[in-house]
Amino acid sequence: METIIGNKAFGNHTYIMGILNVTPDSFSDGGKFSTPDAALSRAERLINDGADIIDIGGESTRPGYTQISADEEISRVVPVIEAVKSRFDIPVSVDTYKSAVAKVAVEAGADMVNDIWGLKHDADMAKFIAESGVSCCLMHNREKAEYSSFIDDVISDLRESVKLAKSAGIADNRIILDPGIGFAKTLEQNLELTNKLERLHELGYPLLLGASRKSMIGHTLRLPVDERIEGTIVTTAMAVIKGCRFVRVHDVTANRRAVQMTEAILNAE
């Protein structure tokens, strides 16, 4: 099944979603791209490096983050979405769990809503996505890392998000699922989930892996956030091997090459 984002179809290949944080406090690149000019320059770099989608976020969701108002989030993301869409022909995702932000972002040109709470935080989000016709990425998340059967519980939680999407009328080819690496999971659980990504295919939707520079890599390799590119590349290779349709990354060139090399090996006769 092809996935539709904006006016583009995404088929049987692992595509690159480039991260554009327009926040002052993101865990990896907070403050670097918080002005419209800096953000537009970053978007151009991501596209030139080979990104297939740009994911724009206005609120940091790092561990211990402070929630901001919808108005403040809108003021950060909307000018950047408008600038990127006016200049480049590339699908844009808005990284938000608030329907008020999603509505204005879509009006500004966003083609997808990337919801870290899988439609479970805001009761109006699923209906809005269905009515607007945009795509969505539904991430696994919980308030606490408490599970009775970890992988089975993740699948069950994601199935609940899919049910919310389908009940609202969101089309199958507009739904992507994200296992939520780094969210409500211990280091051991993050590693296990990355190793068992193929289990999530039983849900029947394309998968997006977002592990770029995350603490799973930092804790495993005992490295600071600016030295996690090799670890990220390994997670990208695992995503390709496990059949993920998308990877969400900061370092587009290196991860695009990792995808290309991994696919070449897997497709060799």
Secondary structure, DSSP 8 states (H G I E B T S, - for coil): --EEETTEEE-SS-EEEEEEE--S--TTTTTTT-SHHHHHHHHHHHHHTT-SEEEEESS--STT-----HHHHHHHHHHHHHHHHHH--S-EEEE-S-HHHHHHHHHTT--EEEETTTT-S-TTHHHHHHHHT-EEEEE---SS---SSHHHHHHHHHHHHHHHHHHHT--GGGEEEE--TTSS--HHHHHHHHHTGGGGGGG-S-BEE--TT-HHHHHHHT--GGG-HHHHHHHHHHHHHTT-SEEEES-HHHHHHHHHHHHHHHH--
